[in-house]
Amino acid sequence: MNARNQRPDPPRGAATYRSGAYTSLLPWQVRERRFPPVGLGRRGLNPDDVYAFLDRVAVDMAAVYAALAESRRETVRITAGLRRWQTDQARACNERDEVQ
């Protein structure tokens, strides 16, 4: 298997850092991207252009998946907090009813 096709394991909890000048790819940019044909005597597309674009798409996808994972962790945290609060409220209500 080619090293380019292997998927590296991202470090746990690692954030994706980019310069402020980096702009993420938009869906229309991916859809409309065209690659120039290679020079005379060869057929197809320039592999360097294609690999550079695929690397950029992979970076943006990794950022999206990292943001999605963070959003899911936040959802779990908020849901657990809400359940604790509801349990505490129900317990407090039951205690008030028992006192009366």
N, CA, C and O atoms as a GROMACS GRO file, in nm:
protein
  400
    1MET      N    1   0.085  -0.118   0.000
    1MET     CA    2   0.000   0.000   0.000
    1MET      C    3   0.088   0.124   0.000
    1MET      O    4   0.188   0.129   0.073
    2ASN      N    5   0.054   0.220  -0.079
    2ASN     CA    6   0.127   0.346  -0.088
    2ASN      C    7   0.109   0.425   0.041
    2ASN      O    8   0.000   0.428   0.098
    3ALA      N    9   0.215   0.489   0.088
    3ALA     CA   10   0.208   0.567   0.212
    3ALA      C   11   0.105   0.678   0.201
    3ALA      O   12   0.045   0.716   0.302
    4ARG      N   13   0.082   0.731   0.081
    4ARG     CA   14  -0.014   0.839   0.064
    4ARG      C   15  -0.157   0.790   0.092
    4ARG      O   16  -0.243   0.870   0.131
    5ASN      N   17  -0.181   0.662   0.073
    5ASN     CA   18  -0.315   0.608   0.093
    5ASN      C   19  -0.342   0.564   0.236
    5ASN      O   20  -0.455   0.530   0.271
    6GLN      N   21  -0.240   0.565   0.319
    6GLN     CA   22  -0.259   0.524   0.458
    6GLN      C   23  -0.314   0.641   0.538
    6GLN      O   24  -0.276   0.757   0.518
    7ARG      N   25  -0.404   0.609   0.628
    7ARG     CA   26  -0.467   0.713   0.708
    7ARG      C   27  -0.395   0.723   0.841
    7ARG      O   28  -0.395   0.627   0.918
    8PRO      N   29  -0.332   0.837   0.871
    8PRO     CA   30  -0.264   0.850   1.000
    8PRO      C   31  -0.365   0.864   1.113
    8PRO      O   32  -0.473   0.920   1.095
    9ASP      N   33  -0.328   0.813   1.228
    9ASP     CA   34  -0.413   0.828   1.346
    9ASP      C   35  -0.385   0.964   1.408
    9ASP      O   36  -0.272   0.993   1.445
   10PRO      N   37  -0.488   1.048   1.420
   10PRO     CA   38  -0.466   1.178   1.482
   10PRO      C   39  -0.443   1.162   1.632
   10PRO      O   40  -0.503   1.073   1.693
   11PRO      N   41  -0.359   1.245   1.691
   11PRO     CA   42  -0.338   1.236   1.836
   11PRO      C   43  -0.468   1.268   1.909
   11PRO      O   44  -0.544   1.354   1.867
   12ARG      N   45  -0.491   1.198   2.018
   12ARG     CA   46  -0.614   1.221   2.095
   12ARG      C   47  -0.613   1.360   2.155
   12ARG      O   48  -0.514   1.402   2.215
   13GLY      N   49  -0.723   1.429   2.140
   13GLY     CA   50  -0.738   1.562   2.197
   13GLY      C   51  -0.659   1.670   2.124
   13GLY      O   52  -0.655   1.784   2.170
   14ALA      N   53  -0.598   1.637   2.013
   14ALA     CA   54  -0.519   1.736   1.941
   14ALA      C   55  -0.610   1.826   1.858
   14ALA      O   56  -0.704   1.780   1.794
   15ALA      N   57  -0.580   1.952   1.860
   15ALA     CA   58  -0.656   2.048   1.782
   15ALA      C   59  -0.584   2.072   1.650
   15ALA      O   60  -0.463   2.052   1.639
   16THR      N   61  -0.660   2.114   1.552
   16THR     CA   62  -0.601   2.148   1.424
   16THR      C   63  -0.568   2.296   1.426
   16THR      O   64  -0.657   2.379   1.445
   17TYR      N   65  -0.442   2.330   1.407
   17TYR     CA   66  -0.400   2.470   1.407
   17TYR      C   67  -0.361   2.511   1.266
   17TYR      O   68  -0.292   2.438   1.196
   18ARG      N   69  -0.406   2.628   1.226
   18ARG     CA   70  -0.374   2.681   1.094
   18ARG      C   71  -0.344   2.829   1.108
   18ARG      O   72  -0.381   2.892   1.206
   19SER      N   73  -0.278   2.882   1.009
   19SER     CA   74  -0.254   3.025   1.010
   19SER      C   75  -0.384   3.097   0.979
   19SER      O   76  -0.477   3.038   0.924
   20GLY      N   77  -0.391   3.223   1.016
   20GLY     CA   78  -0.510   3.302   0.989
   20GLY      C   79  -0.534   3.323   0.841
   20GLY      O   80  -0.646   3.354   0.800
   21ALA      N   81  -0.431   3.306   0.760
   21ALA     CA   82  -0.444   3.325   0.616
   21ALA      C   83  -0.508   3.205   0.547
   21ALA      O   84  -0.552   3.215   0.433
   22TYR      N   85  -0.513   3.090   0.616
   22TYR     CA   86  -0.569   2.970   0.555
   22TYR      C   87  -0.720   2.983   0.548
   22TYR      O   88  -0.785   3.018   0.646
   23THR      N   89  -0.775   2.956   0.431
   23THR     CA   90  -0.921   2.956   0.417
   23THR      C   91  -0.965   2.814   0.384
   23THR      O   92  -0.910   2.750   0.294
   24SER      N   93  -1.064   2.767   0.455
   24SER     CA   94  -1.114   2.632   0.433
   24SER      C   95  -1.180   2.621   0.297
   24SER      O   96  -1.234   2.718   0.243
   25LEU      N   97  -1.175   2.502   0.244
   25LEU     CA   98  -1.241   2.476   0.116
   25LEU      C   99  -1.392   2.479   0.135
   25LEU      O  100  -1.444   2.435   0.237
   26LEU      N  101  -1.459   2.530   0.036
   26LEU     CA  102  -1.604   2.530   0.036
   26LEU      C  103  -1.651   2.423  -0.062
   26LEU      O  104  -1.579   2.389  -0.156
   27PRO      N  105  -1.772   2.370  -0.042
   27PRO     CA  106  -1.819   2.262  -0.130
   27PRO      C  107  -1.813   2.299  -0.278
   27PRO      O  108  -1.777   2.215  -0.361
   28TRP      N  109  -1.847   2.421  -0.313
   28TRP     CA  110  -1.846   2.459  -0.455
   28TRP      C  111  -1.704   2.458  -0.511
   28TRP      O  112  -1.684   2.431  -0.629
   29GLN      N  113  -1.604   2.486  -0.426
   29GLN     CA  114  -1.466   2.483  -0.473
   29GLN      C  115  -1.423   2.340  -0.507
   29GLN      O  116  -1.350   2.318  -0.603
   30VAL      N  117  -1.469   2.245  -0.429
   30VAL     CA  118  -1.436   2.105  -0.457
   30VAL      C  119  -1.506   2.061  -0.585
   30VAL      O  120  -1.446   1.997  -0.671
   31ARG      N  121  -1.636   2.096  -0.597
   31ARG     CA  122  -1.712   2.055  -0.714
   31ARG      C  123  -1.656   2.113  -0.844
   31ARG      O  124  -1.652   2.045  -0.946
   32GLU      N  125  -1.613   2.238  -0.839
   32GLU     CA  126  -1.570   2.306  -0.961
   32GLU      C  127  -1.421   2.295  -0.989
   32GLU      O  128  -1.374   2.348  -1.090
   33ARG      N  129  -1.345   2.229  -0.904
   33ARG     CA  130  -1.200   2.219  -0.923
   33ARG      C  131  -1.168   2.140  -1.048
   33ARG      O  132  -1.220   2.029  -1.067
   34ARG      N  133  -1.086   2.194  -1.132
   34ARG     CA  134  -1.040   2.126  -1.252
   34ARG      C  135  -0.889   2.125  -1.250
   34ARG      O  136  -0.825   2.219  -1.203
   35PHE      N  137  -0.830   2.017  -1.301
   35PHE     CA  138  -0.686   2.002  -1.303
   35PHE      C  139  -0.636   2.012  -1.447
   35PHE      O  140  -0.698   1.956  -1.538
   36PRO      N  141  -0.526   2.081  -1.468
   36PRO     CA  142  -0.474   2.091  -1.605
   36PRO      C  143  -0.415   1.956  -1.648
   36PRO      O  144  -0.360   1.883  -1.566
   37PRO      N  145  -0.427   1.925  -1.776
   37PRO     CA  146  -0.366   1.800  -1.824
   37PRO      C  147  -0.214   1.808  -1.817
   37PRO      O  148  -0.156   1.917  -1.820
   38VAL      N  149  -0.151   1.694  -1.808
   38VAL     CA  150  -0.005   1.690  -1.804
   38VAL      C  151   0.051   1.723  -1.941
   38VAL      O  152  -0.022   1.732  -2.040
   39GLY      N  153   0.183   1.741  -1.946
   39GLY     CA  154   0.249   1.780  -2.070
   39GLY      C  155   0.246   1.674  -2.178
   39GLY      O  156   0.186   1.567  -2.161
   40LEU      N  157   0.310   1.704  -2.287
   40LEU     CA  158   0.315   1.615  -2.402
   40LEU      C  159   0.378   1.481  -2.367
   40LEU      O  160   0.468   1.474  -2.283
   41GLY      N  161   0.332   1.377  -2.429
   41GLY     CA  162   0.388   1.245  -2.410
   41GLY      C  163   0.330   1.171  -2.291
   41GLY      O  164   0.362   1.054  -2.269
   42ARG      N  165   0.245   1.236  -2.214
   42ARG     CA  166   0.182   1.170  -2.098
   42ARG      C  167   0.032   1.190  -2.107
   42ARG      O  168  -0.016   1.282  -2.174
   43ARG      N  169  -0.040   1.105  -2.041
   43ARG     CA  170  -0.186   1.116  -2.042
   43ARG      C  171  -0.235   1.138  -1.900
   43ARG      O  172  -0.170   1.098  -1.804
   44GLY      N  173  -0.348   1.203  -1.889
   44GLY     CA  174  -0.411   1.220  -1.759
   44GLY      C  175  -0.379   1.354  -1.695
   44GLY      O  176  -0.349   1.452  -1.763
   45LEU      N  177  -0.387   1.356  -1.562
   45LEU     CA  178  -0.369   1.477  -1.485
   45LEU      C  179  -0.234   1.476  -1.417
   45LEU      O  180  -0.174   1.370  -1.397
   46ASN      N  181  -0.188   1.593  -1.380
   46ASN     CA  182  -0.062   1.604  -1.308
   46ASN      C  183  -0.082   1.549  -1.166
   46ASN      O  184  -0.158   1.608  -1.089
   47PRO      N  185  -0.017   1.441  -1.131
   47PRO     CA  186  -0.038   1.380  -0.999
   47PRO      C  187  -0.006   1.476  -0.883
   47PRO      O  188  -0.072   1.470  -0.780
   48ASP      N  189   0.094   1.563  -0.899
   48ASP     CA  190   0.127   1.656  -0.791
   48ASP      C  191   0.012   1.751  -0.762
   48ASP      O  192  -0.017   1.780  -0.645
   49ASP      N  193  -0.055   1.800  -0.867
   49ASP     CA  194  -0.170   1.888  -0.848
   49ASP      C  195  -0.284   1.815  -0.778
   49ASP      O  196  -0.346   1.868  -0.685
   50VAL      N  197  -0.309   1.693  -0.821
   50VAL     CA  198  -0.418   1.614  -0.763
   50VAL      C  199  -0.389   1.583  -0.616
   50VAL      O  200  -0.476   1.599  -0.531
   51TYR      N  201  -0.265   1.538  -0.586
   51TYR     CA  202  -0.231   1.504  -0.449
   51TYR      C  203  -0.233   1.626  -0.358
   51TYR      O  204  -0.275   1.617  -0.243
   52ALA      N  205  -0.190   1.741  -0.408
   52ALA     CA  206  -0.194   1.863  -0.327
   52ALA      C  207  -0.338   1.900  -0.293
   52ALA      O  208  -0.368   1.939  -0.180
   53PHE      N  209  -0.427   1.887  -0.390
   53PHE     CA  210  -0.567   1.918  -0.366
   53PHE      C  211  -0.629   1.818  -0.269
   53PHE      O  212  -0.702   1.856  -0.178
   54LEU      N  213  -0.600   1.690  -0.288
   54LEU     CA  214  -0.654   1.587  -0.198
   54LEU      C  215  -0.603   1.606  -0.056
   54LEU      O  216  -0.677   1.586   0.040
   55ASP      N  217  -0.477   1.646  -0.042
   55ASP     CA  218  -0.424   1.673   0.092
   55ASP      C  219  -0.500   1.787   0.158
   55ASP      O  220  -0.531   1.782   0.277
   56ARG      N  221  -0.531   1.891   0.080
   56ARG     CA  222  -0.605   2.004   0.136
   56ARG      C  223  -0.747   1.963   0.175
   56ARG      O  224  -0.797   2.003   0.280
   57VAL      N  225  -0.810   1.883   0.090
   57VAL     CA  226  -0.944   1.834   0.123
   57VAL      C  227  -0.939   1.750   0.251
   57VAL      O  228  -1.027   1.761   0.336
   58ALA      N  229  -0.837   1.666   0.264
   58ALA     CA  230  -0.824   1.581   0.382
   58ALA      C  231  -0.807   1.666   0.509
   58ALA      O  232  -0.863   1.633   0.613
   59VAL      N  233  -0.730   1.773   0.501
   59VAL     CA  234  -0.710   1.861   0.617
   59VAL      C  235  -0.843   1.924   0.657
   59VAL      O  236  -0.878   1.928   0.775
   60ASP      N  237  -0.917   1.973   0.559
   60ASP     CA  238  -1.047   2.034   0.590
   60ASP      C  239  -1.145   1.932   0.646
   60ASP      O  240  -1.221   1.962   0.738
   61MET      N  241  -1.144   1.812   0.591
   61MET     CA  242  -1.233   1.708   0.643
   61MET      C  243  -1.196   1.670   0.786
   61MET      O  244  -1.284   1.648   0.869
   62ALA      N  245  -1.067   1.664   0.815
   62ALA     CA  246  -1.023   1.632   0.951
   62ALA      C  247  -1.071   1.740   1.048
   62ALA      O  248  -1.113   1.709   1.159
   63ALA      N  249  -1.065   1.866   1.006
   63ALA     CA  250  -1.113   1.975   1.091
   63ALA      C  251  -1.263   1.964   1.115
   63ALA      O  252  -1.310   1.988   1.226
   64VAL      N  253  -1.337   1.928   1.011
   64VAL     CA  254  -1.483   1.913   1.026
   64VAL      C  255  -1.515   1.798   1.121
   64VAL      O  256  -1.600   1.811   1.208
   65TYR      N  257  -1.446   1.685   1.103
   65TYR     CA  258  -1.471   1.571   1.191
   65TYR      C  259  -1.430   1.602   1.335
   65TYR      O  260  -1.495   1.555   1.428
   66ALA      N  261  -1.324   1.678   1.356
   66ALA     CA  262  -1.282   1.716   1.491
   66ALA      C  263  -1.388   1.807   1.554
   66ALA      O  264  -1.421   1.790   1.672
   67ALA      N  265  -1.440   1.901   1.478
   67ALA     CA  266  -1.545   1.990   1.529
   67ALA      C  267  -1.671   1.910   1.560
   67ALA      O  268  -1.738   1.937   1.660
   68LEU      N  269  -1.705   1.814   1.476
   68LEU     CA  270  -1.822   1.730   1.501
   68LEU      C  271  -1.804   1.648   1.628
   68LEU      O  272  -1.897   1.638   1.708
   69ALA      N  273  -1.686   1.591   1.647
   69ALA     CA  274  -1.660   1.512   1.768
   69ALA      C  275  -1.669   1.600   1.892
   69ALA      O  276  -1.724   1.559   1.993
   70GLU      N  277  -1.614   1.722   1.884
   70GLU     CA  278  -1.623   1.815   1.997
   70GLU      C  279  -1.768   1.852   2.026
   70GLU      O  280  -1.807   1.861   2.142
   71SER      N  281  -1.846   1.872   1.923
   71SER     CA  282  -1.988   1.904   1.940
   71SER      C  283  -2.062   1.788   2.007
   71SER      O  284  -2.147   1.810   2.093
   72ARG      N  285  -2.029   1.667   1.967
   72ARG     CA  286  -2.093   1.550   2.029
   72ARG      C  287  -2.054   1.536   2.175
   72ARG      O  288  -2.138   1.503   2.259
   73ARG      N  289  -1.926   1.561   2.206
   73ARG     CA  290  -1.883   1.556   2.348
   73ARG      C  291  -1.957   1.662   2.430
   73ARG      O  292  -1.998   1.636   2.543
   74GLU      N  293  -1.973   1.780   2.372
   74GLU     CA  294  -2.045   1.888   2.441
   74GLU      C  295  -2.191   1.851   2.462
   74GLU      O  296  -2.248   1.880   2.567
   75THR      N  297  -2.251   1.787   2.363
   75THR     CA  298  -2.390   1.743   2.375
   75THR      C  299  -2.405   1.642   2.488
   75THR      O  300  -2.500   1.650   2.567
   76VAL      N  301  -2.313   1.547   2.496
   76VAL     CA  302  -2.317   1.446   2.604
   76VAL      C  303  -2.302   1.514   2.739
   76VAL      O  304  -2.372   1.480   2.834
   77ARG      N  305  -2.209   1.610   2.749
   77ARG     CA  306  -2.186   1.680   2.875
   77ARG      C  307  -2.310   1.760   2.918
   77ARG      O  308  -2.349   1.756   3.034
   78ILE      N  309  -2.372   1.830   2.824
   78ILE     CA  310  -2.491   1.910   2.856
   78ILE      C  311  -2.608   1.819   2.892
   78ILE      O  312  -2.684   1.849   2.985
   79THR      N  313  -2.625   1.708   2.819
   79THR     CA  314  -2.734   1.615   2.849
   79THR      C  315  -2.717   1.556   2.988
   79THR      O  316  -2.815   1.545   3.063
   80ALA      N  317  -2.595   1.518   3.024
   80ALA     CA  318  -2.571   1.462   3.158
   80ALA      C  319  -2.600   1.567   3.265
   80ALA      O  320  -2.660   1.535   3.368
   81GLY      N  321  -2.558   1.690   3.242
   81GLY     CA  322  -2.586   1.798   3.337
   81GLY      C  323  -2.735   1.823   3.352
   81GLY      O  324  -2.784   1.844   3.463
   82LEU      N  325  -2.807   1.821   3.241
   82LEU     CA  326  -2.952   1.841   3.246
   82LEU      C  327  -3.019   1.728   3.322
   82LEU      O  328  -3.111   1.752   3.401
   83ARG      N  329  -2.975   1.605   3.301
   83ARG     CA  330  -3.034   1.491   3.374
   83ARG      C  331  -3.007   1.502   3.524
   83ARG      O  332  -3.095   1.474   3.606
   84ARG      N  333  -2.884   1.544   3.560
   84ARG     CA  334  -2.855   1.563   3.703
   84ARG      C  335  -2.945   1.670   3.763
   84ARG      O  336  -2.999   1.654   3.872
   85TRP      N  337  -2.961   1.780   3.689
   85TRP     CA  338  -3.045   1.888   3.738
   85TRP      C  339  -3.189   1.841   3.754
   85TRP      O  340  -3.253   1.872   3.854
   86GLN      N  341  -3.241   1.766   3.655
   86GLN     CA  342  -3.378   1.715   3.664
   86GLN      C  343  -3.394   1.621   3.782
   86GLN      O  344  -3.496   1.625   3.851
   87THR      N  345  -3.294   1.537   3.806
   87THR     CA  346  -3.299   1.445   3.920
   87THR      C  347  -3.301   1.523   4.051
   87THR      O  348  -3.379   1.493   4.141
   88ASP      N  349  -3.214   1.625   4.060
   88ASP     CA  350  -3.210   1.707   4.181
   88ASP      C  351  -3.343   1.779   4.203
   88ASP      O  352  -3.390   1.788   4.316
   89GLN      N  353  -3.402   1.830   4.097
   89GLN     CA  354  -3.530   1.900   4.108
   89GLN      C  355  -3.641   1.805   4.152
   89GLN      O  356  -3.724   1.840   4.236
   90ALA      N  357  -3.642   1.686   4.095
   90ALA     CA  358  -3.745   1.588   4.131
   90ALA      C  359  -3.727   1.545   4.277
   90ALA      O  360  -3.825   1.531   4.350
   91ARG      N  361  -3.602   1.525   4.318
   91ARG     CA  362  -3.574   1.487   4.456
   91ARG      C  363  -3.618   1.598   4.552
   91ARG      O  364  -3.679   1.570   4.655
   92ALA      N  365  -3.587   1.723   4.518
   92ALA     CA  366  -3.626   1.836   4.603
   92ALA      C  367  -3.779   1.848   4.610
   92ALA      O  368  -3.833   1.877   4.717
   93CYS      N  369  -3.846   1.825   4.499
   93CYS     CA  370  -3.993   1.832   4.498
   93CYS      C  371  -4.052   1.721   4.585
   93CYS      O  372  -4.148   1.744   4.658
   94ASN      N  373  -3.995   1.599   4.578
   94ASN     CA  374  -4.044   1.487   4.659
   94ASN      C  375  -4.020   1.514   4.807
   94ASN      O  376  -4.105   1.481   4.890
   95GLU      N  377  -3.907   1.573   4.841
   95GLU     CA  378  -3.879   1.604   4.981
   95GLU      C  379  -3.976   1.708   5.034
   95GLU      O  380  -4.020   1.698   5.148
   96ARG      N  381  -4.011   1.808   4.952
   96ARG     CA  382  -4.108   1.910   4.994
   96ARG      C  383  -4.245   1.847   5.016
   96ARG      O  384  -4.316   1.882   5.110
   97ASP      N  385  -4.281   1.752   4.928
   97ASP     CA  386  -4.412   1.686   4.941
   97ASP      C  387  -4.416   1.599   5.067
   97ASP      O  388  -4.522   1.589   5.130
   98GLU      N  389  -4.304   1.536   5.105
   98GLU     CA  390  -4.302   1.452   5.223
   98GLU      C  391  -4.310   1.533   5.351
   98GLU      O  392  -4.366   1.486   5.450
   99VAL      N  393  -4.255   1.654   5.352
   99VAL     CA  394  -4.256   1.739   5.470
   99VAL      C  395  -4.395   1.791   5.498
   99VAL      O  396  -4.431   1.808   5.615
  100GLN      N  397  -4.472   1.814   5.397
  100GLN     CA  398  -4.607   1.871   5.418
  100GLN      C  399  -4.706   1.769   5.458
  100GLN      O  400  -4.823   1.801   5.479
   0.00000   0.00000   0.00000
